[in-house]
Amino acid sequence: MFESEHELPQIRRARLYLPCPGLWRYAPVPRLITMTLALSCAGFSLGIAPDAQGNVDIVETTQTAGLLTTAGSLQPGFLAVTCQNSGPGAAPFACPHIYVAKVSGDGATVRAATYLEGKSSDEAKAAAVDSAGDIYVLGTTSSPDFPISPGAYVPASACHSAVFVAMVSSDARSERGTYLPCGVDQAGSLAVDPAGTVVVTGATSAGVGVIYALSPDLSTLLYSAPFSSGSFNAAAFAVDSSSNLYILGNNSLNKLDNSGNLLWTFPMPWTAQSVASSVTVDATGAAFVAGITPAPGNVPATPGAIHVTLSGAYVSQPYVAKVSADGSQLMYAALLPQKANVYLPLLASPNSAGELLLAAPAASGYVNTPNDPTSKQACPTAPQSQFGSYTFLKLAADGSGPLCAAFLPGVYDYILNGAACQLGGDCGYPPLPLAVEPNGAVLLPSPTTPFEVFDTNAMPPPTVAAVVNAASYLQGPIAPGEIISLFGAGMGPPQPAGVEMANGVVSSDLAGVQVNIGGLPAPLLYVSDGQINAVVPFGVSGSAQSDIQVIRQGNPQMRVSLPVAQSALGVFSLDWSGKGQAVAENQDGGMNTAGNPAAPGSLVTVYTTGAGAMQPPVTDGSLGLGTSGPAQQVAVKLDGQALSVVGESDVPGAVEGLVAIRVQLPATMAPGVHQLVVAVGMVSSQTGVYINTK
C-alpha cells in the first residue's frame, strides 16, 4: 500500500572507504572548537568541519597501508617502519603515520589525499583548515626526516619526540612545516584565525602551558604567551572574527587579544568536579562553554534557564553556560535534560539566531531523554531510539529550554565481530561527533566511511499510518465527498492550520500542504504534522482505485492507494471517537444529549459523511445550500427498527461532503439510549453510535 518507507533525512554520505581491521578504538585527546576526536577504522581520526569550499577534511593517525591517495600527492605511500617502545620486554610495533584527505561535501569525490610521515612515529593531535582550504596539523614526531620546510620558525629539533605544526595544501601536493621549541613536549590545540594566523597551544613536561601564534607560512613567530596550567587549559579554546582567543581554564574563561595580551578572566561559578570540555564563540563575541557535571548542585542554573535535575547512581549531566562578549556577566547557565557520561563531552555550535546546537553520543547503559517534556517539539529529524545513538539538542537563545531535541541514529558497533573489550574504561562508549554545523548539519562517524552527515532541519518524508472516515474512524474504501482523516508523521507543519477559503471554496492548499486523490486536489479542512482532514473529490466516482498523494512545499511525498466505493458512510459522534453519542440535533434546535433527549414522535437530524455522489451535482470545496442530497437511497434504523426519513441534504454553510439526515422518531418508544445505524445505498454506518430519547 505504501510507496516508500520512512528514512531519516541524510544529506551527504562519504564514499571514501577505509579498511577496518580488528577493533575500532576511541581515546580522549585535547579538543578544540573546530575539531573533535572521532573513531576511525584506520586509526585515531581528527574530523574538521566543512571548509569554505564545502569540502570535509579528515586527518588521522593510522597504522594502515594502502589508504587512498591522489595523483601527485605529497607522500602517496605508507612507510612501513617498525617502532620500539622503551622498557624491558616492550614489543615492537608498526610505526604510526598521519593521513590527510579532503572529501567533497556530497561525499562522492576524494579531492586530495596524502600521507604525512617520516621514518619513525608520527601522530596527529589536532587539525584545522584555513579559508583557502589548506589543512593544518598539530602533532608529535620522532622521525628525523619529518618534512619540515626551509625557512621554518624552528627548522630542526633535537627532541626525541618533537611537537610540530604542518600545513598540507588543499591539493595535497605541497607541505610546509615547523617544529615548536624543544621545551614544548605536549601538543595541545590548534586553530587558524580569520587573518590566517596559526594559533597553537602546548605544554612543557612541568605542566607549564604556552600559546604560539605563527604566520600562515609557519616561518615567523608572531607572539608567544606562557600561561600556568592552573589558569588556562590548552585542551579547549576558540577564535573569534577579530582573532581574539577564548581559552577555557580550570573554572575560568579567559580572553586574549590577537597579540596574546589577557583582556579579561571570567570565573565560572562551579566546582572543580565539573568538567568544562569545549568553548565556542558566536558572531557577537559571546562565548559558550559546554561540559559535564557529576552533580547538578555543582553548576547552579541561572534564573529563567532550563534546570532539569536528574537523579540516580553514576549520573552525570551536561551543562551549558553563556558569557557576554566583554566578560562582565554570565548570561545564562543551564542544566540540560539528558544523562551523559563524564568522558563524553558535548560538541556545540551557535547558529545565526543565537540558538545553541549541541550533539553528543548517548553513553552505553544510560537512559537519554531528548524528547523531554520541557522541549517544545521534536526536531524535524525523526527520533531514533537504539543502542549507540547520538543526541541532538537545539537550545533557545536565552537558555530557557530546548527548542527541539532528537536522537540521531547510531552508526557504530563498538566491538566488531564479537571481539573482546580491549580499551578499559573507554570500552563500549561511542565516538564523538565529528562536527556540528551552525546550519544544523551534524557530521557523525560511520562504520564503513569516514563520516555521514544528517540534517537536523530536514523534514522526514511523511508517513501515513492510516486513512479513516472522519466520522466513524474506520478504515476502508473511500467514497466521493467523504471527509477523511490521514494519520501519520511529518505530513504537515508543526503548528496546525485550519480551513481557508479561496475564491469562494475551501482551499486545497493549506500551509504548504496539498493532497491529491485520484489526481484531483482535495479540499483541506485541517493540516498538522500528524493529521490531515480532507474531502475526497467527487470526481473519483466510477474509479475502482485511487491514489492519495501528500504534497509538501510542492514536493510529492508518500502515496497510499485505496479502493473507491459508491458510499462509505460514517455518523459523527460527539466526542469524535466514532462511538457513543451521535452528533444529532433535536427538533427544537438543541443538541441531542442525555441531558437533552428527543421527544417521541419528534424530528431528529444526524450528521454524516461518505454518502457518495450528490444530486444535483456539487462542486468540490463549495459550501452547501441545503438543496442537494445523496444520489443513492437513504435508510435509517433505531434499535433495528426502520425510521421515516424526512429529508437528506448538504448542510448550509458547511463544506460539501457533510450530509444532514432528518428522521422522525416513533410516536411511542422507551426513554433512554437507542442505537442508530444509517445506510446509503448498500453501505451502513458504524455500530456503537446512539441518540437519547425521553
C-alpha positions as CSV (number, residue, x, y, z in Angstrom):
1,M,0.0,0.0,0.0
2,F,2.7,2.5,0.9
3,E,5.0,3.6,-1.8
4,S,8.1,4.1,0.3
5,E,9.4,3.5,3.8
6,H,10.4,6.3,6.2
7,E,14.1,7.1,6.4
8,L,16.0,9.7,8.4
9,P,17.0,12.6,6.2
10,Q,20.6,12.2,5.1
11,I,22.1,14.9,3.0
12,R,25.5,13.5,2.4
13,R,27.3,10.3,2.8
14,A,31.1,10.0,2.4
15,R,32.2,7.3,-0.1
16,L,35.8,7.2,1.0
17,Y,36.1,3.6,2.2
18,L,38.8,2.7,4.6
19,P,39.9,-0.7,5.7
20,C,38.7,-1.6,9.1
21,P,40.9,-4.2,10.7
22,G,40.1,-5.5,14.2
23,L,38.6,-3.4,17.0
24,W,37.8,0.2,16.3
25,R,39.1,2.4,19.1
26,Y,38.4,5.6,20.8
27,A,40.8,7.6,23.1
28,P,40.4,11.0,24.6
29,V,42.8,13.8,23.5
30,P,42.8,17.6,23.7
31,R,39.9,19.1,21.9
32,L,39.1,22.5,20.4
33,I,36.0,24.0,18.9
34,T,36.9,23.4,15.2
35,M,37.5,19.7,15.7
36,T,36.9,16.7,17.8
37,L,38.4,13.3,18.1
38,A,36.4,10.7,16.3
39,L,36.5,6.9,15.8
40,S,38.2,5.8,12.6
41,C,38.8,2.3,11.3
42,A,42.3,3.4,10.2
43,G,43.3,4.9,13.5
44,F,42.6,8.0,15.6
45,S,40.8,10.5,13.3
46,L,40.5,14.2,13.7
47,G,37.4,15.4,11.9
48,I,37.2,19.0,10.7
49,A,34.0,20.8,9.8
50,P,33.4,21.6,6.2
51,D,35.8,24.2,4.8
52,A,34.9,27.4,2.9
53,Q,34.7,25.4,-0.4
54,G,32.2,23.0,1.1
55,N,34.6,20.0,1.4
56,V,35.1,17.9,4.5
57,D,38.7,17.5,5.7
58,I,39.8,14.4,7.6
59,V,43.1,14.0,9.5
60,E,44.0,10.8,11.3
61,T,46.8,8.9,12.8
62,T,47.0,5.4,11.2
63,Q,49.0,2.2,11.1
64,T,47.2,1.2,7.9
65,A,48.9,1.0,4.5
66,G,47.0,1.3,1.2
67,L,44.7,4.2,2.0
68,L,43.5,6.1,-1.0
69,T,45.9,8.9,-2.1
70,T,45.5,11.1,-5.1
71,A,47.8,11.6,-8.1
72,G,50.8,13.9,-7.4
73,S,50.2,13.9,-3.7
74,L,53.0,14.8,-1.3
75,Q,53.6,11.3,0.1
76,P,51.4,8.7,-1.7
77,G,52.6,5.6,0.1
78,F,52.7,4.4,3.7
79,L,56.2,3.9,5.1
80,A,56.3,0.6,6.8
81,V,58.7,1.1,9.7
82,T,59.0,-0.8,13.0
83,C,59.0,1.2,16.2
84,Q,60.1,0.0,19.6
85,N,58.8,1.1,23.0
86,S,61.3,1.7,25.7
87,G,61.5,-0.5,28.8
88,P,62.2,-4.2,29.4
89,G,60.0,-6.6,27.4
90,A,58.5,-3.9,25.3
91,A,57.2,-5.3,22.0
92,P,57.9,-3.7,18.6
93,F,55.0,-2.3,16.7
94,A,54.2,-0.7,13.4
95,C,55.1,3.0,13.4
96,P,52.0,5.2,13.0
97,H,51.9,8.0,10.4
98,I,49.4,10.7,9.5
99,Y,46.8,10.6,6.8
100,V,45.1,13.7,5.4
101,A,42.1,13.6,3.0
102,K,39.8,16.2,1.5
103,V,36.4,14.8,0.5
104,S,33.7,16.7,-1.4
105,G,30.8,17.8,0.6
106,D,28.4,15.3,-1.1
107,G,30.9,12.5,-0.2
108,A,31.2,11.5,-3.9
109,T,34.7,12.6,-4.6
110,V,38.1,12.4,-2.8
111,R,39.6,15.7,-4.0
112,A,43.0,15.2,-2.4
113,A,44.7,12.7,-0.1
114,T,48.2,12.0,1.1
115,Y,50.2,10.5,3.9
116,L,52.3,12.8,6.1
117,E,55.2,10.9,7.5
118,G,58.8,10.2,8.3
119,K,60.8,7.1,9.1
120,S,59.6,6.7,12.7
121,S,56.4,7.5,14.7
122,D,54.2,10.5,13.6
123,E,50.9,11.3,15.3
124,A,48.3,14.0,14.8
125,K,46.8,15.7,17.8
126,A,44.7,18.5,16.4
127,A,43.8,19.9,13.0
128,A,42.2,23.0,11.4
129,V,41.5,24.4,7.9
130,D,42.0,27.9,6.6
131,S,39.9,30.0,4.3
132,A,41.8,28.6,1.2
133,G,41.2,25.0,2.2
134,D,44.7,24.3,3.3
135,I,44.9,21.9,6.2
136,Y,47.0,22.5,9.3
137,V,48.0,19.6,11.6
138,L,49.5,19.8,15.1
139,G,51.2,16.7,16.3
140,T,54.3,14.9,17.6
141,T,57.0,13.1,15.7
142,S,60.1,11.1,16.4
143,S,61.0,10.9,12.7
144,P,64.4,12.6,12.0
145,D,63.3,13.2,8.4
146,F,59.8,14.5,9.1
147,P,59.0,17.1,6.3
148,I,59.9,20.5,7.7
149,S,60.2,23.3,5.2
150,P,63.2,25.6,4.7
151,G,62.9,28.9,6.5
152,A,60.6,27.4,9.2
153,Y,60.3,29.1,12.5
154,V,62.2,26.1,14.1
155,P,63.7,24.2,11.2
156,A,65.4,21.5,13.3
157,S,64.8,19.8,16.6
158,A,67.0,17.7,18.9
159,C,64.0,16.4,20.9
160,H,63.3,12.7,20.9
161,S,59.6,13.4,20.3
162,A,59.1,16.9,18.9
163,V,56.0,18.9,18.6
164,F,55.3,20.1,15.0
165,V,52.9,22.2,13.0
166,A,52.4,21.3,9.4
167,M,50.3,22.7,6.5
168,V,49.2,20.4,3.7
169,S,48.0,22.3,0.7
170,S,44.4,21.9,-0.5
171,D,45.5,19.7,-3.3
172,A,47.8,17.6,-1.0
173,R,50.7,18.2,-3.3
174,S,52.8,20.5,-1.1
175,E,53.6,21.0,2.5
176,R,55.1,23.5,4.9
177,G,56.1,22.6,8.5
178,T,57.9,23.8,11.6
179,Y,58.9,22.4,14.9
180,L,58.0,24.1,18.2
181,P,60.8,24.7,20.6
182,C,62.2,21.7,22.3
183,G,60.8,22.7,25.7
184,V,57.3,22.1,24.5
185,D,56.8,18.3,24.6
186,Q,53.0,18.2,24.7
187,A,50.8,19.2,21.8
188,G,47.6,20.8,22.7
189,S,45.1,22.5,20.3
190,L,45.2,24.3,17.0
191,A,43.2,27.0,15.2
192,V,43.5,29.3,12.2
193,D,42.1,32.8,12.8
194,P,40.4,34.9,10.1
195,A,43.7,36.6,9.2
196,G,45.4,33.3,8.6
197,T,47.4,33.3,11.8
198,V,48.0,29.8,13.1
199,V,47.5,29.6,16.9
200,V,48.6,26.5,18.8
201,T,48.8,25.6,22.4
202,G,51.1,23.1,24.2
203,A,52.7,22.4,27.5
204,T,56.1,21.5,29.0
205,S,56.8,18.4,30.9
206,A,56.5,20.5,34.0
207,G,52.9,21.4,33.1
208,V,53.6,25.0,32.1
209,G,51.4,25.9,29.1
210,V,52.3,28.2,26.2
211,I,50.5,29.7,23.3
212,Y,52.3,30.2,19.9
213,A,50.9,32.4,17.1
214,L,52.7,31.7,13.8
215,S,52.5,33.3,10.4
216,P,50.5,31.3,7.8
217,D,53.7,30.0,6.1
218,L,54.9,28.9,9.6
219,S,58.2,30.8,9.2
220,T,57.6,33.6,11.8
221,L,56.6,33.6,15.4
222,L,54.1,36.5,15.8
223,Y,53.8,36.1,19.5
224,S,54.0,33.6,22.3
225,A,52.4,33.8,25.7
226,P,53.2,31.5,28.6
227,F,50.5,30.6,31.0
228,S,50.0,28.5,34.1
229,S,48.1,25.3,33.7
230,G,46.2,26.3,36.8
231,S,44.7,29.3,34.9
232,F,44.3,28.0,31.4
233,N,43.6,24.7,29.9
234,A,45.1,24.3,26.4
235,A,42.6,21.5,25.6
236,A,39.8,23.9,24.7
237,F,40.0,27.3,23.0
238,A,38.2,29.3,20.3
239,V,39.0,32.2,18.0
240,D,36.5,34.9,17.1
241,S,36.2,37.0,14.0
242,S,38.7,39.6,15.3
243,S,41.3,36.9,16.0
244,N,40.8,37.1,19.8
245,L,41.4,33.9,21.7
246,Y,38.9,32.4,24.3
247,I,40.8,29.9,26.4
248,L,39.0,27.6,28.8
249,G,40.7,27.1,32.1
250,N,40.2,25.4,35.4
251,N,37.0,27.2,36.5
252,S,37.7,30.2,34.3
253,L,37.2,31.5,30.8
254,N,40.0,33.8,29.5
255,K,40.0,36.2,26.6
256,L,43.3,37.2,24.9
257,D,43.7,39.7,22.1
258,N,45.4,38.9,18.8
259,S,48.8,39.8,20.4
260,G,48.4,37.4,23.3
261,N,47.5,40.0,25.9
262,L,45.0,39.0,28.5
263,L,41.8,41.1,28.2
264,W,39.7,39.5,30.9
265,T,39.2,36.5,33.0
266,F,35.7,35.3,33.9
267,P,35.5,32.9,36.9
268,M,32.9,30.2,36.2
269,P,30.5,29.6,39.0
270,W,31.0,25.9,39.5
271,T,33.3,23.5,41.4
272,A,36.4,21.7,40.1
273,Q,34.5,18.4,39.8
274,S,32.6,19.8,36.8
275,V,34.4,19.2,33.6
276,A,34.4,22.0,31.0
277,S,35.1,20.4,27.7
278,S,34.5,22.9,24.9
279,V,34.2,26.6,24.1
280,T,32.8,28.3,21.1
281,V,32.0,31.9,20.1
282,D,29.1,33.4,18.2
283,A,29.1,36.4,15.8
284,T,28.7,38.9,18.6
285,G,31.7,37.6,20.6
286,A,29.6,35.9,23.3
287,A,31.2,32.7,24.4
288,F,29.5,29.3,25.1
289,V,31.1,26.8,27.4
290,A,29.8,23.2,27.5
291,G,30.7,20.4,29.8
292,I,29.6,17.7,32.2
293,T,28.9,17.9,35.9
294,P,28.8,14.8,38.2
295,A,26.3,16.5,40.4
296,P,23.7,19.1,39.4
297,G,24.5,21.2,42.5
298,N,28.0,21.8,41.2
299,V,26.6,24.0,38.4
300,P,23.9,26.4,39.7
301,A,21.4,27.2,36.9
302,T,20.6,30.9,36.5
303,P,17.0,32.2,36.8
304,G,15.0,31.6,33.7
305,A,17.4,29.0,32.3
306,I,16.4,25.4,31.9
307,H,17.2,23.4,35.1
308,V,16.4,19.7,34.9
309,T,17.7,17.8,37.9
310,L,18.4,14.1,37.2
311,S,19.0,11.5,39.9
312,G,20.4,8.0,40.1
313,A,23.7,6.3,40.5
314,Y,26.6,7.4,38.4
315,V,24.6,10.1,36.7
316,S,26.5,12.9,35.1
317,Q,24.6,15.8,33.5
318,P,25.5,18.1,30.6
319,Y,25.6,21.9,31.2
320,V,26.0,24.9,29.0
321,A,26.9,28.5,30.0
322,K,27.0,31.7,28.0
323,V,29.3,34.6,28.9
324,S,28.9,38.1,27.5
325,A,31.5,39.3,24.9
326,D,33.1,41.8,27.4
327,G,33.3,39.1,30.1
328,S,31.2,41.1,32.5
329,Q,28.3,38.7,33.1
330,L,27.1,35.2,33.0
331,M,24.2,35.4,30.5
332,Y,22.9,32.0,31.5
333,A,23.9,28.6,32.9
334,A,21.6,25.7,32.0
335,L,21.4,22.1,33.1
336,L,20.2,20.0,30.1
337,P,17.6,17.3,30.3
338,Q,19.9,14.5,29.4
339,K,22.0,12.0,31.2
340,A,25.6,11.7,30.0
341,N,29.0,10.2,30.8
342,V,31.8,12.4,32.0
343,Y,34.1,11.1,29.3
344,L,31.7,12.1,26.5
345,P,31.6,15.9,26.3
346,L,29.2,17.8,24.2
347,L,30.1,19.5,20.9
348,A,28.3,22.9,20.5
349,S,27.9,25.4,17.7
350,P,25.8,28.6,17.8
351,N,23.6,29.5,14.8
352,S,22.8,32.9,13.4
353,A,19.8,33.3,15.7
354,G,21.9,32.8,18.9
355,E,20.5,29.4,19.5
356,L,23.0,26.7,20.6
357,L,23.2,23.4,18.7
358,L,24.6,20.6,20.8
359,A,25.4,17.0,19.9
360,A,26.8,14.2,22.0
361,P,26.9,10.4,22.0
362,A,24.4,8.5,24.1
363,A,26.6,6.7,26.6
364,S,26.1,2.9,26.8
365,G,23.8,1.9,29.8
366,Y,22.4,5.4,30.3
367,V,18.8,6.5,29.7
368,N,18.7,9.6,27.5
369,T,15.6,11.8,27.3
370,P,16.0,14.2,24.4
371,N,12.2,14.5,23.9
372,D,11.9,15.8,27.5
373,P,8.5,17.5,28.3
374,T,10.5,20.8,28.6
375,S,11.2,20.5,24.8
376,K,8.6,22.4,22.7
377,Q,8.8,19.8,20.0
378,A,10.8,17.1,18.4
379,C,13.3,18.2,15.8
380,P,12.1,17.5,12.3
381,T,14.7,14.7,12.1
382,A,12.8,11.6,13.2
383,P,13.9,10.5,16.6
384,Q,15.6,7.2,16.9
385,S,15.9,5.0,20.0
386,Q,18.7,2.5,19.6
387,F,22.0,1.5,21.1
388,G,24.8,3.7,20.0
389,S,22.6,6.7,19.1
390,Y,23.6,10.3,19.3
391,T,21.6,13.1,21.0
392,F,20.9,16.4,19.4
393,L,19.5,19.5,21.2
394,K,18.7,23.0,20.0
395,L,18.8,25.3,23.0
396,A,16.9,28.6,23.0
397,A,19.0,31.8,22.7
398,D,18.2,32.7,26.3
399,G,18.9,29.2,27.6
400,S,15.3,28.9,28.7
401,G,14.8,25.4,27.2
402,P,15.3,23.1,24.2
403,L,13.5,24.4,21.1
404,C,13.7,20.8,19.8
405,A,15.5,17.6,20.5
406,A,16.1,14.3,18.7
407,F,18.0,11.1,18.6
408,L,20.3,10.6,15.6
409,P,21.0,7.0,14.6
410,G,23.9,5.1,16.0
411,V,26.2,4.1,13.1
412,Y,28.8,2.1,15.1
413,D,29.2,-1.3,16.6
414,Y,31.5,-0.5,19.5
415,I,33.1,-4.0,19.4
416,L,33.3,-5.6,15.9
417,N,32.8,-9.3,15.3
418,G,32.3,-10.1,19.0
419,A,35.9,-9.0,19.8
420,A,36.6,-8.8,23.5
421,C,36.7,-5.3,25.1
422,Q,40.3,-4.1,25.0
423,L,40.0,-0.5,26.0
424,G,39.4,-0.5,29.7
425,G,37.3,2.5,30.8
426,D,36.7,3.7,27.3
427,C,35.3,0.4,26.0
428,G,31.7,0.5,25.0
429,Y,31.4,4.2,24.5
430,P,30.5,5.6,21.1
431,P,32.9,8.0,19.3
432,L,32.3,11.7,19.5
433,P,30.5,13.5,16.6
434,L,32.9,15.0,14.1
435,A,31.2,18.4,13.9
436,V,28.1,20.3,14.4
437,E,27.5,23.0,11.8
438,P,25.6,26.2,12.5
439,N,23.1,25.3,9.8
440,G,22.1,22.2,11.8
441,A,24.0,19.5,10.0
442,V,25.8,17.0,12.2
443,L,28.7,15.0,11.0
444,L,28.8,11.6,12.5
445,P,31.3,8.7,12.3
446,S,30.4,5.7,10.1
447,P,31.5,2.1,10.3
448,T,32.2,2.0,6.5
449,T,33.0,5.6,5.7
450,P,34.8,8.4,7.5
451,F,31.6,10.4,8.1
452,E,27.9,10.7,7.5
453,V,26.0,14.0,7.6
454,F,22.5,14.3,9.0
455,D,20.4,17.4,8.5
456,T,18.5,18.1,11.7
457,N,16.4,20.7,10.0
458,A,15.3,18.5,7.1
459,M,11.7,17.3,7.4
460,P,11.4,13.5,7.2
461,P,9.3,12.0,4.4
462,P,5.8,11.8,5.7
463,T,4.5,8.5,6.9
464,V,0.8,7.8,6.5
465,A,-0.2,5.2,9.1
466,A,-3.9,5.2,8.5
467,V,-6.7,6.7,6.3
468,V,-10.0,6.7,8.1
469,N,-13.5,8.0,7.7
470,A,-13.5,11.3,9.8
471,A,-16.8,10.4,11.4
472,S,-16.5,6.6,12.1
473,Y,-12.7,6.5,12.4
474,L,-12.9,3.2,10.4
475,Q,-10.5,2.3,7.6
476,G,-11.9,1.0,4.3
477,P,-12.7,2.1,0.8
478,I,-13.1,5.8,0.2
479,A,-16.2,7.4,-1.4
480,P,-16.8,10.6,-3.3
481,G,-17.3,13.6,-1.0
482,E,-16.2,11.6,2.1
483,I,-14.4,13.6,4.8
484,I,-11.4,11.6,5.6
485,S,-8.6,11.8,8.2
486,L,-5.0,10.9,7.4
487,F,-2.9,10.0,10.5
488,G,0.9,9.7,10.4
489,A,4.0,11.8,11.0
490,G,5.8,14.5,9.1
491,M,2.7,15.2,6.9
492,G,2.3,18.9,7.7
493,P,3.6,21.9,9.7
494,P,4.4,21.6,13.4
495,Q,1.8,24.3,14.1
496,P,-1.7,23.1,13.0
497,A,-3.6,25.1,10.4
498,G,-7.3,25.3,9.9
499,V,-9.6,25.7,6.9
500,E,-9.1,28.6,4.5
501,M,-11.3,29.9,1.7
502,A,-10.1,30.7,-1.8
503,N,-12.4,32.1,-4.5
504,G,-15.5,31.0,-2.5
505,V,-14.4,27.4,-2.0
506,V,-12.4,25.5,0.7
507,S,-8.8,25.8,-0.4
508,S,-6.9,22.7,-1.5
509,D,-3.5,24.3,-0.5
510,L,-3.2,24.8,3.3
511,A,0.1,25.8,5.0
512,G,2.1,24.5,2.1
513,V,0.3,21.1,2.1
514,Q,-1.7,19.6,-0.7
515,V,-3.4,16.2,-1.0
516,N,-4.3,14.8,-4.4
517,I,-6.8,12.0,-4.5
518,G,-7.2,10.2,-7.9
519,G,-5.1,13.0,-9.3
520,L,-7.6,15.7,-8.1
521,P,-6.9,18.3,-5.5
522,A,-8.8,17.6,-2.3
523,P,-10.3,20.4,-0.2
524,L,-8.3,20.6,3.1
525,L,-10.0,21.3,6.4
526,Y,-7.1,20.8,8.8
527,V,-3.3,20.0,8.5
528,S,-0.7,19.3,11.1
529,D,2.4,17.2,11.5
530,G,0.4,14.1,12.5
531,Q,-3.1,14.6,11.0
532,I,-4.7,15.9,7.8
533,N,-8.5,16.2,7.3
534,A,-9.5,16.3,3.6
535,V,-12.6,15.8,1.4
536,V,-12.4,13.2,-1.3
537,P,-13.1,14.9,-4.6
538,F,-16.5,13.9,-6.1
539,G,-14.6,13.3,-9.4
540,V,-13.3,9.9,-8.1
541,S,-16.8,8.5,-8.7
542,G,-16.6,5.5,-11.0
543,S,-12.9,4.7,-10.2
544,A,-12.0,1.3,-8.8
545,Q,-8.9,2.6,-7.0
546,S,-7.5,6.0,-6.2
547,D,-4.0,7.1,-5.0
548,I,-3.8,9.6,-2.1
549,Q,-0.7,11.7,-2.6
550,V,0.6,14.1,0.1
551,I,2.5,17.1,-1.3
552,R,4.6,19.4,0.9
553,Q,6.1,22.6,-0.4
554,G,5.5,21.4,-3.9
555,N,7.3,18.1,-3.4
556,P,5.3,14.9,-3.8
557,Q,5.7,12.7,-0.7
558,M,4.3,9.3,0.4
559,R,1.4,7.8,-1.6
560,V,-1.3,5.5,-0.4
561,S,-3.7,3.6,-2.8
562,L,-7.2,2.7,-1.6
563,P,-10.3,1.2,-3.3
564,V,-13.2,3.5,-4.2
565,A,-16.8,2.7,-3.2
566,Q,-20.1,4.4,-4.1
567,S,-20.6,5.2,-0.4
568,A,-18.6,4.8,2.8
569,L,-21.0,6.3,5.4
570,G,-20.0,7.3,8.9
571,V,-22.0,9.1,11.6
572,F,-20.2,11.8,13.6
573,S,-20.0,11.2,17.3
574,L,-20.0,14.0,19.9
575,D,-16.5,13.1,21.3
576,W,-15.0,12.5,17.8
577,S,-14.3,8.8,18.6
578,G,-16.7,7.2,16.2
579,K,-18.6,5.8,19.2
580,G,-21.1,6.9,21.7
581,Q,-23.4,9.9,21.5
582,A,-24.1,10.8,17.9
583,V,-23.9,14.4,16.7
584,A,-27.6,15.0,16.4
585,E,-29.9,17.9,16.6
586,N,-33.4,17.8,18.2
587,Q,-36.4,19.4,16.6
588,D,-36.1,22.4,18.9
589,G,-32.5,23.1,17.6
590,G,-30.8,21.8,20.7
591,M,-28.1,19.1,20.7
592,N,-29.3,15.7,21.5
593,T,-27.6,14.5,24.7
594,A,-28.5,12.5,27.8
595,G,-29.5,15.8,29.5
596,N,-31.5,17.0,26.5
597,P,-33.2,13.9,25.0
598,A,-35.5,14.0,22.0
599,A,-39.3,13.6,22.4
600,P,-41.0,10.6,20.9
601,G,-42.5,11.4,17.5
602,S,-40.2,14.4,17.1
603,L,-37.7,15.1,14.3
604,V,-34.0,14.5,14.8
605,T,-31.2,15.4,12.4
606,V,-28.0,13.4,12.4
607,Y,-24.8,14.4,10.7
608,T,-22.8,12.1,8.4
609,T,-20.2,11.9,5.7
610,G,-19.3,9.4,3.0
611,A,-22.8,9.5,1.3
612,G,-21.2,9.5,-2.1
613,A,-22.4,11.3,-5.2
614,M,-24.9,14.2,-4.7
615,Q,-27.9,15.1,-6.8
616,P,-27.9,17.7,-8.3
617,P,-24.0,17.5,-8.5
618,V,-21.9,19.9,-6.4
619,T,-18.5,21.5,-6.7
620,D,-15.5,20.2,-4.7
621,G,-14.9,22.5,-1.7
622,S,-18.1,24.6,-2.2
623,L,-20.4,25.3,0.7
624,G,-23.7,23.7,1.0
625,L,-27.0,25.4,0.3
626,G,-29.3,22.7,1.6
627,T,-30.5,21.9,-1.9
628,S,-28.6,18.8,-2.9
629,G,-28.8,15.3,-1.4
630,P,-27.3,11.8,-1.8
631,A,-27.9,10.3,-5.2
632,Q,-28.5,6.9,-3.5
633,Q,-31.3,5.8,-1.3
634,V,-31.0,6.6,2.4
635,A,-32.3,4.3,5.2
636,V,-32.1,4.8,9.0
637,K,-32.8,2.3,11.8
638,L,-33.1,2.8,15.5
639,D,-32.5,-0.3,17.6
640,G,-33.1,-2.2,14.3
641,Q,-36.5,-0.5,13.6
642,A,-36.8,1.5,10.4
643,L,-37.5,5.1,10.8
644,S,-39.2,7.5,8.4
645,V,-36.6,9.6,6.6
646,V,-38.0,13.1,6.3
647,G,-35.1,14.6,4.3
648,E,-31.4,14.4,3.5
649,S,-29.3,17.2,2.1
650,D,-26.0,19.0,2.3
651,V,-25.6,21.4,5.2
652,P,-26.0,25.1,4.5
653,G,-22.6,26.9,5.1
654,A,-20.7,23.7,5.6
655,V,-18.3,22.1,3.1
656,E,-19.9,19.7,0.6
657,G,-19.4,16.3,2.0
658,L,-21.1,16.9,5.3
659,V,-24.7,15.5,4.9
660,A,-27.6,16.0,7.3
661,I,-30.3,13.3,7.5
662,R,-33.6,14.1,9.2
663,V,-35.7,11.3,10.6
664,Q,-39.0,11.1,12.6
665,L,-38.9,9.1,15.8
666,P,-41.8,6.7,16.6
667,A,-44.7,8.2,18.5
668,T,-44.2,5.7,21.3
669,M,-40.8,4.5,22.5
670,A,-39.0,3.8,25.7
671,P,-36.9,6.6,27.2
672,G,-33.1,6.2,27.2
673,V,-30.3,5.3,24.7
674,H,-31.1,3.9,21.3
675,Q,-28.6,2.5,18.8
676,L,-28.5,4.4,15.5
677,V,-27.5,3.0,12.1
678,V,-27.7,4.9,8.8
679,A,-27.3,3.3,5.3
680,V,-26.7,5.0,2.0
681,G,-27.1,2.6,-0.9
682,M,-25.7,-0.8,0.2
683,V,-23.3,0.6,2.9
684,S,-24.3,1.1,6.5
685,S,-22.6,3.3,9.1
686,Q,-20.6,2.1,12.1
687,T,-22.2,0.5,15.1
688,G,-22.0,1.8,18.6
689,V,-23.5,5.3,17.9
690,Y,-26.7,6.3,19.7
691,I,-29.2,9.0,20.4
692,N,-31.2,9.8,23.6
693,T,-35.0,9.9,23.9
694,K,-37.4,10.9,26.7
